[in-house]
Amino acid sequence: MQLQLQDLCKQYGTKCAVNHVNASLSPGVYGLLGANGAGKTTLMRMICGVLKPTSGSIRLNGKTIEELGEQYYSHLGYMPQDFGFYPDFTAREFMLYMAAVKGLDTKTAKKRTEQLLHMVNLHEVANKKVKSYSGGMKQRLGIAQAELNHPLILILDEPTAGLDPKERIRFRNLISDFAKEKIVILSTHIVSDVSYIADYILMMKNGQFLLSEPIETVTEGIKGKVWEFLVDNKKVEEYSRHLSVVNLHHENNMVRLRVVSDTAPMADAVTVEPSLEDLFLYHFGEDAQSERSNDYAG
């Protein structure tokens, strides 16, 4: 199975939200990383047929999604960033409603609903109204509805935004369970959400792919550019103003800084093995630092 994005563009007036994107995706988990406004959501909406490209094409096994029509959408599962629930529905009612929308027959809909409610650990509260659910419970219900039709392509747009760390871990585990023999595209600006489960990384900036690499080799390009060194506590703010600080750790009266820099930030700085978070900060700088701060604050 191959999902092909060919010279894909989306223009809004003079702004190019997606700019000549090309990729060929086979089964596996793809982490689509980028700062807010990078074009991730626009790209995913085009893959799902919610938006039409200005130019270019999306193909499944060589045929465009327009040629395939309903056959394409029957293979698709989608969890948008702002998923709309009917608050007065119970989870079971909502799942059965979504199964009907997706064209499942009554017997299959009931069986699949019960299977998925068990899988996402909502079976015991399946008769409670969705408006009484926590954010994490709603997100689990969102991925359950996306899985109703056994999709071959599963699209998840910022699925863990706003969740606490425990729910984020639970959600990542769910995605890993669902990912077998599918193309899973997980869009996020939260790097830890993909570092554990992604097979490939697609990094997007200004509507284009900066890189498309297997998770094992994605940080090769910044080897020798991640540094650690100790500074006096009083100098931390000074270094933070002109360096991309990934992390800081207090050690007695000193602070160990981890920074991303093309050159050594000071004489006794030592290079360390780069991480996906280092790579993200290297490409997105202040935008990445601001978003990380917001995520940790939540």
PLY file of the C-alpha trace (Angstrom):
ply
format ascii 1.0
element vertex 298
property float x
property float y
property float z
element edge 297
property int vertex1
property int vertex2
end_header
0.00 0.00 0.00
1.32 3.42 -0.99
-0.12 6.85 -0.23
1.50 9.34 -2.57
1.53 13.11 -2.21
2.57 14.60 -5.54
3.56 18.26 -5.80
0.77 19.15 -3.37
-0.09 22.85 -2.92
-2.76 24.81 -1.08
-3.00 28.54 -1.68
-5.07 31.06 0.28
-4.79 34.30 -1.66
-1.10 35.20 -1.57
-0.34 32.78 1.29
0.87 29.30 0.40
-0.12 27.06 3.34
1.23 23.90 1.69
3.98 24.45 -0.85
4.88 21.67 -3.36
4.91 18.77 -0.89
6.02 15.35 -2.14
6.06 12.08 -0.19
5.40 8.39 -0.61
4.06 6.72 2.53
3.83 2.98 3.20
2.47 1.25 6.34
4.02 2.63 9.53
3.66 5.50 11.97
4.64 8.93 10.64
5.21 11.74 13.09
4.34 15.01 11.34
6.20 17.66 13.34
6.15 21.42 13.02
5.42 24.59 14.93
1.88 25.97 14.87
1.19 27.47 11.46
3.63 25.16 9.64
0.87 23.77 7.40
0.30 20.44 9.16
-3.47 20.73 9.61
-3.98 21.99 6.05
-2.00 19.03 4.71
-3.98 16.52 6.75
-7.30 18.03 5.72
-6.31 17.62 2.09
-5.33 13.98 2.67
-8.74 13.45 4.26
-10.57 15.17 1.40
-11.89 17.98 3.62
-9.92 20.53 1.57
-9.17 20.42 -2.15
-5.59 21.09 -3.20
-4.92 24.16 -5.32
-2.65 21.92 -7.38
-1.00 18.52 -7.17
-2.58 15.18 -6.32
-3.08 12.59 -3.60
-2.96 8.99 -4.77
-3.57 5.63 -3.13
-1.78 2.83 -4.97
-1.47 4.99 -8.07
-5.09 6.20 -8.30
-6.16 9.71 -7.29
-8.61 10.06 -4.42
-11.05 11.64 -6.90
-10.90 8.49 -9.05
-11.35 6.24 -6.02
-14.20 8.28 -4.50
-16.02 6.43 -1.72
-13.59 3.54 -1.99
-10.85 5.86 -0.69
-12.93 7.25 2.18
-13.91 3.73 3.27
-10.20 3.16 4.01
-9.83 6.39 5.97
-10.04 7.15 9.70
-9.76 10.77 10.82
-9.54 12.48 14.17
-9.43 16.27 13.58
-7.81 18.71 15.98
-11.15 20.15 17.11
-13.37 17.11 17.16
-17.08 17.91 17.45
-19.04 15.70 19.84
-22.75 15.72 20.47
-22.66 16.49 24.22
-26.02 14.91 25.04
-25.13 11.62 23.36
-23.69 8.86 25.46
-20.41 7.38 24.21
-22.25 4.28 22.97
-24.87 6.38 21.15
-22.16 8.51 19.60
-20.22 5.48 18.36
-23.33 3.92 16.83
-24.19 7.22 15.17
-20.69 7.53 13.68
-20.85 3.89 12.54
-24.06 4.71 10.64
-22.40 7.75 9.06
-19.52 5.51 7.93
-21.99 3.04 6.40
-21.55 0.08 8.77
-24.50 -2.30 9.03
-26.27 -2.53 12.40
-24.76 -5.84 13.50
-21.20 -4.79 12.61
-21.72 -1.36 14.19
-22.80 -2.84 17.53
-19.97 -5.38 17.59
-17.31 -2.86 16.60
-18.61 -0.26 19.07
-18.31 -2.65 22.00
-14.85 -3.82 20.90
-13.52 -0.28 20.66
-15.11 0.99 23.88
-13.29 -1.85 25.65
-10.02 -1.06 23.87
-10.07 2.62 24.86
-11.20 1.77 28.40
-14.55 3.55 28.18
-16.83 0.53 28.37
-17.79 1.09 32.01
-18.83 4.70 31.31
-20.30 4.05 27.85
-23.80 5.08 28.96
-22.69 8.41 30.43
-23.13 11.58 28.37
-20.08 12.83 26.55
-20.42 16.27 28.15
-19.51 14.66 31.49
-16.22 13.28 30.10
-12.76 14.64 30.84
-10.52 15.82 28.02
-8.62 12.55 27.98
-11.81 10.50 27.81
-13.06 12.57 24.87
-9.75 12.07 23.07
-10.02 8.31 23.58
-13.55 8.39 22.21
-12.23 10.38 19.26
-9.68 7.75 18.31
-12.27 5.01 18.84
-14.62 6.56 16.26
-11.71 6.95 13.82
-11.10 3.18 14.09
-14.71 2.08 13.51
-14.23 1.12 9.86
-10.87 -0.67 10.30
-9.13 2.09 8.29
-5.96 1.46 6.34
-5.05 5.15 6.72
-5.42 6.74 10.16
-5.03 10.52 10.43
-4.66 12.08 13.90
-4.34 15.87 14.15
-2.89 17.10 17.48
-4.56 14.21 19.34
-2.82 14.83 22.68
-3.02 18.63 22.87
-4.18 19.68 26.33
-3.83 16.23 27.92
-1.91 15.65 31.13
1.25 13.45 30.97
-0.55 10.30 32.15
-3.26 10.63 29.50
-0.63 11.40 26.84
1.16 8.13 27.64
-2.12 6.21 27.57
-3.01 7.76 24.24
0.40 6.94 22.72
-0.06 3.32 23.77
-3.47 3.25 22.11
-2.02 4.57 18.86
0.68 1.88 18.95
-2.01 -0.79 19.36
-4.01 0.56 16.43
-1.04 1.14 14.12
-0.43 -2.40 12.87
-0.44 -2.68 9.06
-1.75 0.87 8.63
-0.43 4.20 7.47
-0.75 6.34 10.60
-0.03 10.07 10.36
0.22 11.74 13.74
0.47 15.52 13.55
1.78 17.34 16.60
4.16 19.98 17.92
4.70 17.88 21.08
7.90 16.01 20.27
7.62 13.37 23.01
4.35 12.15 21.49
6.16 10.82 18.43
9.66 10.06 19.71
8.46 6.77 21.27
6.06 5.48 18.62
6.97 6.94 15.20
8.77 4.90 12.56
9.38 7.97 10.38
9.58 11.71 10.99
8.17 14.30 8.59
9.22 17.78 9.69
7.28 20.68 8.20
8.04 24.40 8.13
6.44 27.17 6.07
4.33 24.66 4.15
7.24 22.44 3.08
8.97 19.31 4.35
12.35 20.12 5.88
13.11 16.42 6.14
11.59 12.96 5.83
13.65 10.38 7.67
13.39 7.10 9.61
13.37 7.77 13.35
16.69 5.91 13.71
18.63 8.34 11.49
16.64 11.57 11.74
19.08 13.34 14.09
22.20 12.54 12.02
22.19 16.06 10.53
22.78 17.77 13.90
25.47 15.49 15.30
28.17 17.68 16.78
25.73 20.59 17.26
24.25 19.69 20.66
26.31 20.81 23.67
26.25 20.62 27.45
28.21 22.81 29.88
28.06 24.20 33.41
27.48 27.89 34.12
27.01 30.01 37.19
23.36 30.34 38.20
23.54 34.11 37.67
24.58 33.72 34.02
21.75 31.43 32.90
19.54 34.28 31.70
22.41 35.79 29.73
23.11 32.51 27.90
19.40 31.89 27.31
19.09 35.22 25.49
21.47 34.29 22.68
21.45 30.46 22.64
18.78 27.84 21.90
18.50 26.18 25.31
16.89 22.73 25.18
17.16 21.98 28.88
18.71 23.19 32.12
19.49 21.25 35.27
20.55 22.69 38.62
23.62 21.03 40.13
24.61 22.50 43.52
25.31 26.19 42.81
25.75 25.66 39.07
23.38 25.01 36.16
24.00 22.47 33.40
22.74 23.86 30.10
21.93 21.76 27.03
21.97 23.91 23.92
21.80 23.53 20.15
24.48 25.54 18.34
26.53 25.19 15.17
29.65 26.12 17.14
30.85 25.52 20.70
29.09 28.03 23.00
32.08 28.08 25.39
35.51 26.51 25.66
34.63 23.64 28.01
31.30 22.70 26.34
31.12 19.06 25.26
29.05 17.55 22.44
26.34 15.05 23.36
24.14 12.64 21.40
21.29 14.62 19.78
17.61 13.87 20.42
14.47 14.53 18.40
13.69 17.45 20.70
17.12 18.94 19.93
16.38 18.61 16.21
13.02 20.30 16.60
14.56 23.22 18.47
17.37 23.49 15.92
14.85 24.06 13.11
12.18 26.03 14.95
14.14 28.05 17.51
12.06 30.49 19.56
8.75 29.11 18.23
9.68 25.68 19.56
10.79 27.05 22.94
7.55 29.00 23.33
5.38 25.99 22.50
7.37 23.70 24.82
6.84 26.18 27.64
3.10 26.25 26.97
2.91 22.43 26.87
4.75 21.99 30.16
2.73 24.74 31.78
-0.46 22.83 30.91
0 1
1 2
2 3
3 4
4 5
5 6
6 7
7 8
8 9
9 10
10 11
11 12
12 13
13 14
14 15
15 16
16 17
17 18
18 19
19 20
20 21
21 22
22 23
23 24
24 25
25 26
26 27
27 28
28 29
29 30
30 31
31 32
32 33
33 34
34 35
35 36
36 37
37 38
38 39
39 40
40 41
41 42
42 43
43 44
44 45
45 46
46 47
47 48
48 49
49 50
50 51
51 52
52 53
53 54
54 55
55 56
56 57
57 58
58 59
59 60
60 61
61 62
62 63
63 64
64 65
65 66
66 67
67 68
68 69
69 70
70 71
71 72
72 73
73 74
74 75
75 76
76 77
77 78
78 79
79 80
80 81
81 82
82 83
83 84
84 85
85 86
86 87
87 88
88 89
89 90
90 91
91 92
92 93
93 94
94 95
95 96
96 97
97 98
98 99
99 100
100 101
101 102
102 103
103 104
104 105
105 106
106 107
107 108
108 109
109 110
110 111
111 112
112 113
113 114
114 115
115 116
116 117
117 118
118 119
119 120
120 121
121 122
122 123
123 124
124 125
125 126
126 127
127 128
128 129
129 130
130 131
131 132
132 133
133 134
134 135
135 136
136 137
137 138
138 139
139 140
140 141
141 142
142 143
143 144
144 145
145 146
146 147
147 148
148 149
149 150
150 151
151 152
152 153
153 154
154 155
155 156
156 157
157 158
158 159
159 160
160 161
161 162
162 163
163 164
164 165
165 166
166 167
167 168
168 169
169 170
170 171
171 172
172 173
173 174
174 175
175 176
176 177
177 178
178 179
179 180
180 181
181 182
182 183
183 184
184 185
185 186
186 187
187 188
188 189
189 190
190 191
191 192
192 193
193 194
194 195
195 196
196 197
197 198
198 199
199 200
200 201
201 202
202 203
203 204
204 205
205 206
206 207
207 208
208 209
209 210
210 211
211 212
212 213
213 214
214 215
215 216
216 217
217 218
218 219
219 220
220 221
221 222
222 223
223 224
224 225
225 226
226 227
227 228
228 229
229 230
230 231
231 232
232 233
233 234
234 235
235 236
236 237
237 238
238 239
239 240
240 241
241 242
242 243
243 244
244 245
245 246
246 247
247 248
248 249
249 250
250 251
251 252
252 253
253 254
254 255
255 256
256 257
257 258
258 259
259 260
260 261
261 262
262 263
263 264
264 265
265 266
266 267
267 268
268 269
269 270
270 271
271 272
272 273
273 274
274 275
275 276
276 277
277 278
278 279
279 280
280 281
281 282
282 283
283 284
284 285
285 286
286 287
287 288
288 289
289 290
290 291
291 292
292 293
293 294
294 295
295 296
296 297
